[in-house]
Amino acid sequence: MNEPFEWPLPTPDALAFILGSQSGSATHCDVGKFLHPGEAVNSLTRFSLDQLSEEFVENFNSGIIYLKSTVAASLICLSRKFPLNRCTYIGEDNGAKTMQLSLFYDLLGPLWIKDRQIFLSGDSTQSQDKIRCIDNDGDKVKARMMLWEELREFEFRAIPINGLKHVNWTALPLEKIFHHSDSSLLPSANLPSILHSLSKQQKPSTMLVNSLIETTLKDNAELFMVSSSIQTSQPDRVLQLAGRAYFINVKVDLDEIPEFYLSDNVCMVGYWIRVEKESRLGRSLFSATDIPVLEYSHSRATIFGLNWSTYFMLKGIEPEDIWTSDGVAHSLVTACLFPLALDANSWRDLLWLQDIKGSTDSRLESWRQSKRYSIDDFRRLSDPVAALQNLRWLNSSVILQSISHWPGALAPYFHRACAENWSNSLLSALDEAVIEGDRRSCSRILAAIAELLACKAGSQNGLRSGPASNSAWKPAFEMLKHSLRDGVLALADQRLKWMWTPDLLLRAARHYERAVHILIHETVKSVQFHMIQNCVVSNISRPPIGEWIEAECPARLDLSGGWSDTPPICYEMGGSVVNIGILVDGEKPIGARGRRLEKLHLVLVCEGQTEPLVISSIDDVMNYSDPTIHGALLKAALVCAGVVQGNCQQDLSEQLEKTLGSGLELHGWSKLPQGSGLGTSSILASALLAVIYSAMGYEFSRSHLIHGVLHIEQLLTTGGGWQDQVGGVMGGCNRGHSFADSNVQVHIENIKLSERTISLINQRLLLIHTGKVRLARNLLQNVIRMWYARDVETVDCFNRLIENADECKNAILQGDIDQLCHAVDVYWRQKKAIAPGCEPQMVTNLMDALSHLVHGQSLAGAGGGGFYYGFLKRSEDRDAVEEIIKSIEGCETMIIHRATIDQTGISLKIGGTQVNIP
């Protein structure tokens, strides 16, 4: 899409934005003249009635203007001085009579009118003096003199706004406006036929913009609606249209007028007016071929497609009925034709005007007795507040009724809902959308509720992320796992108690995000079916009591596609990640070990732990969902493997007897620093599962481990994806991918590496620990928020992530290290776009300092800290890198490690004997 305009440089003192327009639409409007867009304006001219045309002309003055601070300051200064202070409340509050000035002809006149005398006289308007509400010519000249002296040295330029055109429906036939070949209102590839509107029918002959229609249409009907609504309480009601019809700014309740109809090619235009201190909606009727501004005696002047004399004869109307003053032009605009449709009878009077087959005396008399208005009257009595309120009501009604299948981002509407006080209605609509929608959309809508609650709380009322395990919400969470409807209703009931203060609203938002994660968890549980149905799991003899089982894994280095493996993205859009398993300083840095014990209890040992955690109770296992709890990962692995179950009537010893025939001692360790970005926790979970399954006597596959860890991540509420365990379990180089399918399954494509490629990567791969700890969870929460908000840039970036993964894979297959580095560079830019702030300043300094020696630079994993990696342009520059790092401020303590490709993945030994995992 083209930019709407190109800002001129250097910035001018004043800048007007102009539009294209049919010249007829510019009647009584200003058209600027200049040689080229961005150059100085040297005149403003006006079209008159005899210049009507259907051709488009450029340079119509839109009324939108930019003022440089110097110009704005000068105007503010002038506004304090007499007589210009009479334009502001300052003069009015001092008892002076208000003075009206024209923005373009008076205030900005000195910027483009070069003749001082013409400006001072007010002759520049080509019609009449624009200074209103003041009769003292001396004050007028003094006001213009002050403006001239202060502003004449400033420059005034103009630029066009691309893609927008101005139309004036009273100066041209409506059908020309809607159906002109250059009309921006016609449906096209860039503008759908139904835009921000809701209709029961999707017909190619229908064009709706910001409109709502609750009826069905006849087959031959063509409907064009702008900012209008047609409502009824009767679901099967058919809108009676003889053919083509136009509704502009109209509100029609068919229950008020059962016999509502429009003749072919008739337009109904609405005007919100204020009459006797009440807001009313006036409506005019005429044909789409009529030109409202033409004198009724003009050869082209028509009413409902007929010349006026013929219409008068058919209807029995006299000119004196509609034009009472000889001082105004006799045209459709000034004709007092239109009664206010307040009840069924006045509706009939209004609709009677379009019936050109003849007149009925009773209806003619009823029409004559009614209080009637002209289009000019409607304009004079205009109630902009009511008009704006109606537009807001219409806009919000469309959103509320179509929220469940809203195609784009919802967040922009939340701020409006809060500002316009319909946020509670929106919350109710979102609740209903969750209940009635399909399960795939439920998580997104619950996330939208969380966002709306946070919006209601405001941006200054605490951290967006935080704890979400308040006991008051737990019953609703439990219901949500078993019944979507009951869970949503329980959440809504609980929400009502948290709506009173900003801090309560923000806490409620966090608990709705917890509900989202519960639904994600329930979806990811589908991996259990894959594990059971598609993975080899069989009972073999259990190892002897006391015999050690050991599993070791390489770390993971992601080369492209990361984030796309994360639920819900991996099953809503599909994911694709290319990574490699690496040895760090020549060894597999992550592992687990375990052995069966005679005593029926659990002994859990984590790295860095001085005392083992001895567990004899189920309750001490089932608190695994908090990842900060001691031994949480080991406990979650035991639950995932089925060693223990929380909803079982048996106690821990009975369950261990059944699943292991013994107790279990379980150790987990990593030689990598915390928050490394190398997939430590997920890969450690893989090793733990391998040890536990072996102790249970199971025969299992690598695919079983990969899917099992995905389940563990959800049990821990960390919500991680599948790419870490793919790299740690498979080793070598692989592309993991998943499809857009709620039955989550990870497919592994091994990327065969030639000996040359392995050698090049091993020689040139650079791995540096930055010393900064990163925490992926908060990053992940923000990414999921943007995903469910359907943030356009985020969604687009995910699509490009997957495309780049394919390019990365192809580069590796071809042994093209330079192209691989290019893919990594692109990948790092994508990661920064998805998770802003993931590149600390120290890492920026490091990358800049090494850019002449290293390419393909990135932080491992989600970023934010941990390990940096890149590829040396020349393998012999490794020592030079170490010297450069020591000289970079903030990087002096960084440690360079040796990283090489691991080609075997997870290794398993039972009693010292190597066991193959298929």
WOQUI-V905257 format. One record per residue. N is the residue number from 1. SS is DSSP state (a for helix, b for strand, c for the rest). OMEGA is omega in degrees with one decimal (999 if undefined). Layout:
n;ss;omega
N;SS;OMEGA
N;SS;OMEGA
//
This chain:
n;ss;omega
1;c;179.8
2;c;175.3
3;c;-177.0
4;c;176.2
5;c;177.9
6;c;-175.2
7;c;-178.3
8;c;175.8
9;c;-2.6
10;c;-178.1
11;c;179.4
12;c;179.5
13;c;177.8
14;b;-174.9
15;b;177.0
16;b;177.3
17;b;-173.8
18;b;-177.0
19;b;166.2
20;b;-178.6
21;b;165.2
22;b;-173.0
23;a;176.4
24;a;179.1
25;a;-177.5
26;a;177.8
27;b;-178.3
28;c;178.0
29;c;-176.5
30;b;174.7
31;b;-177.9
32;b;177.4
33;b;174.6
34;c;-174.5
35;c;-178.4
36;c;176.9
37;c;-179.2
38;c;178.1
39;c;-173.2
40;b;173.4
41;c;178.8
42;c;173.8
43;b;169.6
44;b;-179.1
45;b;-179.6
46;b;171.5
47;b;175.2
48;c;-175.7
49;a;-177.2
50;a;177.0
51;a;179.9
52;c;179.7
53;c;176.0
54;c;-179.5
55;c;178.5
56;b;173.0
57;b;179.5
58;b;169.0
59;b;175.3
60;b;-177.4
61;b;-176.6
62;b;-175.3
63;b;178.1
64;b;-174.9
65;b;174.0
66;b;176.3
67;b;173.9
68;c;-175.2
69;a;-180.0
70;a;178.5
71;a;-179.9
72;a;179.7
73;a;178.5
74;a;179.1
75;a;178.1
76;a;178.3
77;a;179.7
78;a;-176.7
79;c;-180.0
80;c;-172.2
81;c;176.1
82;c;4.0
83;c;-176.8
84;a;177.1
85;a;177.0
86;a;175.7
87;a;-173.8
88;c;179.4
89;a;-179.0
90;a;177.9
91;a;-178.4
92;a;-179.5
93;a;174.5
94;c;175.5
95;c;-178.8
96;c;176.5
97;c;-176.6
98;c;176.0
99;c;178.8
100;b;177.2
101;c;173.8
102;c;179.8
103;a;-172.7
104;a;-175.6
105;a;-177.6
106;a;-175.5
107;a;-178.1
108;c;-179.2
109;a;-179.1
110;a;-178.5
111;a;-177.5
112;a;175.4
113;c;-172.3
114;c;-179.0
115;c;-175.5
116;a;-176.0
117;a;178.6
118;a;179.9
119;a;-177.3
120;a;-178.3
121;a;-178.1
122;c;-178.1
123;a;-174.6
124;a;-174.9
125;a;-177.8
126;c;179.5
127;c;-178.3
128;c;177.3
129;c;-175.5
130;c;177.3
131;c;-175.0
132;b;173.3
133;c;176.6
134;c;-177.3
135;c;-176.8
136;c;-177.7
137;a;179.3
138;a;178.1
139;a;178.1
140;a;-179.5
141;a;179.6
142;a;178.9
143;a;-179.5
144;a;178.1
145;a;178.7
146;a;178.6
147;a;-178.6
148;a;-176.5
149;a;-175.5
150;a;-166.0
151;a;-169.0
152;c;-178.8
153;c;-179.7
154;c;-177.1
155;c;-176.6
156;b;178.9
157;b;-178.6
158;b;175.6
159;b;179.4
160;b;170.9
161;b;-175.4
162;b;172.2
163;b;178.7
164;b;177.7
165;b;178.8
166;b;174.3
167;c;176.7
168;c;-169.5
169;c;179.0
170;c;-176.4
171;c;-179.0
172;c;173.8
173;c;-178.8
174;a;-179.0
175;a;176.7
176;a;179.2
177;a;-176.5
178;a;-169.2
179;a;175.0
180;c;-175.8
181;c;179.2
182;c;-174.8
183;c;176.0
184;c;-179.5
185;c;-178.3
186;c;174.1
187;c;-179.8
188;c;178.3
189;c;-178.4
190;c;-177.5
191;c;-179.1
192;c;-178.8
193;c;176.7
194;b;-173.6
195;b;-177.3
196;c;-176.6
197;c;179.8
198;b;-178.6
199;b;177.5
200;c;-177.3
201;c;173.2
202;c;-177.1
203;c;179.1
204;c;-178.7
205;c;-178.2
206;b;173.2
207;b;-177.8
208;b;175.0
209;b;179.8
210;c;-174.0
211;c;-177.0
212;b;178.0
213;b;-174.0
214;c;-179.4
215;c;170.7
216;b;-177.2
217;b;172.9
218;c;-174.2
219;c;-175.1
220;c;-174.7
221;c;170.6
222;b;-172.0
223;b;175.7
224;b;-175.9
225;b;175.4
226;b;177.5
227;c;-176.2
228;c;177.0
229;b;173.6
230;b;-171.9
231;b;175.6
232;c;174.7
233;c;-178.0
234;c;-173.3
235;c;-175.4
236;c;-177.0
237;c;178.9
238;b;178.0
239;b;-175.8
240;b;176.3
241;b;-178.6
242;c;-178.7
243;c;179.0
244;b;-179.3
245;b;-179.2
246;b;174.6
247;b;179.8
248;b;177.4
249;c;-174.9
250;c;173.2
251;b;-177.3
252;b;173.1
253;b;-175.0
254;c;176.5
255;c;177.9
256;c;-176.3
257;c;-174.9
258;c;-176.1
259;c;-179.4
260;c;175.4
261;b;170.5
262;b;176.5
263;c;-176.2
264;c;174.5
265;c;-179.9
266;b;179.2
267;b;170.0
268;b;-178.1
269;b;-177.0
270;b;-179.7
271;b;175.6
272;b;-175.0
273;b;176.9
274;b;-178.5
275;b;179.2
276;c;175.2
277;c;176.7
278;b;177.0
279;b;178.3
280;b;175.7
281;b;173.6
282;b;-178.6
283;b;173.5
284;b;178.8
285;b;174.6
286;b;-178.1
287;b;178.3
288;c;177.5
289;c;-178.5
290;c;173.1
291;c;-168.9
292;c;-173.0
293;c;-175.8
294;c;171.2
295;b;-174.1
296;c;178.3
297;c;-179.1
298;c;-176.4
299;c;-179.1
300;c;-177.4
301;c;-179.4
302;c;171.5
303;b;-172.3
304;c;176.7
305;c;179.8
306;b;170.9
307;c;-170.0
308;a;-177.8
309;a;177.8
310;a;179.3
311;a;177.8
312;a;-178.0
313;a;-178.0
314;a;-174.3
315;a;-176.1
316;c;179.3
317;c;175.2
318;c;177.0
319;a;-179.5
320;a;178.3
321;a;-170.6
322;a;177.0
323;c;-175.7
324;c;-177.2
325;c;177.8
326;c;-176.3
327;c;-179.7
328;c;177.5
329;c;178.6
330;c;-177.3
331;b;177.0
332;c;-179.8
333;c;-176.0
334;c;-176.7
335;c;177.7
336;c;-175.3
337;c;-158.3
338;b;173.6
339;b;174.1
340;c;-179.8
341;c;-177.5
342;c;179.6
343;c;-175.4
344;a;-176.5
345;a;179.0
346;a;172.7
347;a;-179.7
348;a;177.0
349;a;-179.5
350;a;-177.2
351;a;179.1
352;a;-178.0
353;c;-176.0
354;c;-177.8
355;c;-174.8
356;c;178.7
357;c;179.7
358;c;-177.1
359;c;169.0
360;c;-174.1
361;a;-177.7
362;a;-179.6
363;a;176.9
364;a;-179.5
365;a;177.6
366;a;179.0
367;a;-179.4
368;a;-177.8
369;a;-176.3
370;c;172.5
371;c;-172.5
372;b;-176.0
373;b;172.5
374;c;174.9
375;a;175.7
376;a;176.9
377;a;179.8
378;a;179.3
379;a;-178.4
380;a;-177.7
381;c;-173.4
382;b;177.0
383;c;-175.4
384;a;179.4
385;a;178.8
386;a;178.8
387;a;179.3
388;a;178.4
389;a;178.8
390;a;177.8
391;a;177.8
392;a;178.4
393;a;-178.4
394;a;-179.6
395;a;-179.6
396;a;179.2
397;a;178.1
398;a;-179.6
399;a;-176.0
400;a;-176.1
401;a;-178.5
402;a;-172.1
403;a;-174.3
404;a;179.8
405;a;178.1
406;c;-169.9
407;c;-173.1
408;c;-178.6
409;c;179.0
410;c;-172.5
411;a;-179.9
412;a;-178.7
413;a;-177.5
414;a;179.4
415;a;177.2
416;a;-179.2
417;a;178.9
418;a;-178.2
419;a;-175.6
420;c;170.5
421;c;170.7
422;c;-178.4
423;a;179.0
424;a;174.5
425;a;178.5
426;a;176.6
427;a;178.6
428;a;179.0
429;a;178.1
430;a;175.5
431;a;-178.4
432;a;179.7
433;a;177.8
434;a;-175.9
435;a;-174.0
436;a;-176.3
437;c;176.6
438;c;-172.6
439;a;-177.8
440;a;-177.9
441;a;-172.5
442;a;-177.8
443;a;-179.7
444;a;-177.0
445;a;175.3
446;a;175.8
447;a;177.3
448;a;176.7
449;a;177.7
450;a;-179.5
451;a;179.8
452;a;177.1
453;a;177.5
454;a;178.0
455;a;177.4
456;a;-179.7
457;a;-177.3
458;c;-173.3
459;c;-175.1
460;c;-170.5
461;c;173.4
462;c;-178.4
463;c;179.6
464;c;179.7
465;c;179.8
466;c;-177.9
467;c;-177.7
468;c;-179.6
469;c;178.3
470;c;-174.2
471;a;-179.2
472;a;-178.3
473;a;-172.9
474;a;177.4
475;a;178.5
476;a;178.3
477;a;179.8
478;a;177.5
479;a;-176.9
480;a;-180.0
481;a;-173.3
482;a;-178.5
483;c;-178.1
484;a;-178.2
485;a;-177.9
486;a;180.0
487;a;179.7
488;a;178.6
489;a;178.5
490;a;175.9
491;a;-179.6
492;a;177.9
493;a;179.5
494;a;-179.1
495;a;-178.4
496;a;-178.5
497;a;-174.6
498;a;-172.2
499;c;-165.6
500;c;-178.1
501;c;-179.8
502;a;-177.8
503;a;177.1
504;a;178.7
505;a;-179.1
506;a;177.3
507;a;175.8
508;a;178.0
509;a;179.4
510;a;-179.5
511;a;173.5
512;a;174.7
513;a;174.8
514;a;177.1
515;a;176.8
516;a;-178.8
517;a;175.9
518;a;178.5
519;a;176.1
520;a;179.1
521;a;-179.8
522;a;177.6
523;a;-178.1
524;a;176.9
525;c;176.9
526;c;177.0
527;a;179.0
528;a;178.3
529;a;177.3
530;a;-179.5
531;a;-177.1
532;a;-171.7
533;a;-170.0
534;a;178.8
535;c;179.9
536;c;176.9
537;c;-179.6
538;b;179.2
539;b;171.2
540;c;-178.7
541;c;178.7
542;c;176.4
543;c;178.8
544;c;175.0
545;c;176.5
546;c;-179.4
547;c;-175.7
548;c;173.5
549;b;-176.4
550;b;176.3
551;b;177.6
552;b;-176.0
553;b;170.6
554;c;170.8
555;b;-179.4
556;b;173.9
557;b;-177.7
558;b;-177.4
559;b;177.2
560;b;172.2
561;c;-179.9
562;c;-170.7
563;c;-179.7
564;c;178.6
565;c;-172.6
566;c;171.0
567;c;7.9
568;c;-175.2
569;a;-173.6
570;a;178.7
571;a;174.7
572;a;178.3
573;c;-172.0
574;c;-177.4
575;b;177.9
576;b;-176.8
577;b;172.9
578;b;176.7
579;b;178.3
580;b;171.0
581;b;-176.3
582;b;166.6
583;b;177.6
584;b;-176.1
585;c;172.1
586;c;-178.7
587;b;175.0
588;c;-167.5
589;c;-173.1
590;b;-179.6
591;b;178.0
592;b;175.2
593;b;-179.3
594;b;176.7
595;b;177.0
596;b;-179.0
597;b;177.4
598;c;-178.4
599;c;-175.6
600;c;173.0
601;c;-179.2
602;b;173.9
603;b;-176.0
604;b;-178.0
605;b;176.8
606;b;-179.6
607;c;-179.3
608;c;-178.1
609;c;-178.5
610;c;-179.2
611;c;176.3
612;c;176.9
613;b;-178.5
614;b;-175.4
615;b;178.1
616;c;-176.2
617;c;176.7
618;a;-177.4
619;a;-179.2
620;a;175.2
621;c;-168.3
622;c;174.4
623;c;-176.2
624;c;-170.0
625;c;175.3
626;c;-174.9
627;c;178.6
628;c;178.4
629;c;179.7
630;c;177.7
631;c;-175.6
632;a;-177.8
633;a;179.7
634;a;178.6
635;a;179.9
636;a;178.0
637;a;178.1
638;a;178.9
639;a;-179.7
640;a;-178.4
641;a;179.2
642;c;177.6
643;c;177.7
644;c;177.9
645;c;-176.9
646;c;-175.8
647;c;-177.7
648;c;-179.7
649;c;-178.0
650;c;176.7
651;c;-173.7
652;a;-176.7
653;a;179.4
654;a;179.2
655;a;178.9
656;a;177.4
657;a;-177.1
658;a;-172.7
659;a;-177.0
660;c;-172.2
661;c;-176.1
662;c;167.9
663;b;-177.5
664;b;170.0
665;b;-172.1
666;b;178.8
667;b;171.5
668;b;-177.6
669;b;174.2
670;b;176.8
671;c;179.5
672;c;178.0
673;c;-180.0
674;c;179.7
675;c;-174.6
676;c;-174.1
677;c;-178.1
678;c;174.7
679;c;-170.2
680;a;-171.5
681;a;-179.9
682;a;179.8
683;a;175.3
684;a;176.7
685;a;176.9
686;a;179.9
687;a;178.1
688;a;179.0
689;a;-179.5
690;a;179.5
691;a;-176.9
692;a;179.3
693;a;179.3
694;a;178.4
695;a;179.6
696;a;-179.2
697;c;180.0
698;b;166.4
699;b;-171.1
700;c;-179.5
701;c;176.3
702;a;177.6
703;a;177.7
704;a;179.6
705;a;-177.4
706;a;-179.5
707;a;178.3
708;a;179.7
709;a;175.9
710;a;176.9
711;a;179.3
712;a;179.7
713;a;178.9
714;a;176.3
715;a;-179.3
716;c;-176.2
717;c;174.2
718;c;170.9
719;c;-178.1
720;c;-178.1
721;c;-173.9
722;c;-171.8
723;a;-177.7
724;a;-177.6
725;a;174.6
726;a;180.0
727;a;-175.8
728;a;-177.8
729;a;-173.7
730;a;-173.6
731;c;-179.2
732;c;-179.7
733;b;-176.0
734;b;166.6
735;b;172.6
736;b;177.4
737;b;177.4
738;b;-177.6
739;c;175.4
740;c;-174.1
741;c;-178.9
742;c;169.6
743;c;-168.2
744;c;178.3
745;c;-179.5
746;c;178.5
747;b;-175.7
748;b;174.3
749;b;179.3
750;b;178.9
751;c;-176.7
752;c;179.7
753;c;174.8
754;c;178.3
755;a;179.1
756;a;-178.7
757;a;177.9
758;a;-178.6
759;a;-179.7
760;a;-179.4
761;a;-179.1
762;a;-178.4
763;a;-168.8
764;a;-179.2
765;b;-177.9
766;b;-178.1
767;b;-176.4
768;b;174.2
769;b;-174.3
770;c;-177.0
771;c;179.4
772;c;-179.6
773;c;177.1
774;c;176.9
775;c;-173.3
776;a;-168.2
777;a;179.4
778;a;174.5
779;a;-178.8
780;a;179.4
781;a;-179.9
782;a;179.7
783;a;178.8
784;a;176.2
785;a;-178.5
786;a;178.6
787;a;-178.6
788;a;174.8
789;c;-177.0
790;c;174.0
791;c;-170.4
792;a;-177.7
793;a;179.8
794;a;-180.0
795;a;178.5
796;a;-179.8
797;a;177.5
798;a;176.9
799;a;-179.4
800;a;174.8
801;a;-177.9
802;a;177.4
803;a;-179.0
804;a;177.4
805;a;177.6
806;a;179.1
807;a;177.7
808;a;178.9
809;a;-178.9
810;a;178.7
811;a;179.8
812;a;179.9
813;a;-179.4
814;c;-178.6
815;c;-176.7
816;c;-176.3
817;a;179.2
818;a;179.0
819;a;174.3
820;a;179.4
821;a;176.7
822;a;179.1
823;a;178.2
824;a;177.3
825;a;177.7
826;a;-179.2
827;a;-179.5
828;a;176.2
829;a;178.6
830;a;178.5
831;a;178.6
832;a;177.7
833;a;-178.8
834;a;-177.5
835;c;179.9
836;c;-179.3
837;c;-177.6
838;c;176.4
839;c;178.2
840;c;-177.7
841;a;-179.9
842;a;178.5
843;a;174.9
844;a;178.7
845;a;179.9
846;a;-177.9
847;a;179.2
848;a;-177.5
849;a;-176.9
850;a;-170.9
851;c;179.7
852;c;180.0
853;c;-171.6
854;b;169.3
855;b;-173.7
856;b;-175.3
857;b;178.6
858;b;164.1
859;b;-179.8
860;c;177.0
861;c;-174.3
862;c;-178.3
863;c;-179.0
864;c;-178.2
865;c;179.5
866;c;-174.3
867;b;169.9
868;b;171.0
869;b;177.0
870;b;-178.6
871;b;178.4
872;b;175.7
873;c;174.1
874;c;-175.7
875;a;-178.0
876;a;-179.6
877;a;-176.8
878;a;179.8
879;a;180.0
880;a;178.8
881;a;-178.4
882;a;179.5
883;a;-179.2
884;a;-177.9
885;a;-178.4
886;a;-176.4
887;a;-177.2
888;c;179.8
889;c;179.2
890;c;-176.8
891;c;-172.4
892;c;-175.7
893;c;179.1
894;c;-175.3
895;b;176.8
896;b;177.2
897;b;177.8
898;c;180.0
899;b;176.7
900;b;-177.6
901;b;171.3
902;c;-174.0
903;c;-175.7
904;c;-177.8
905;c;-176.3
906;c;175.2
907;b;-176.0
908;b;176.2
909;b;174.0
910;b;-176.7
911;c;179.0
912;c;-178.6
913;b;180.0
914;b;178.7
915;b;-179.6
916;c;173.7
917;c;-175.9
918;c;999
//
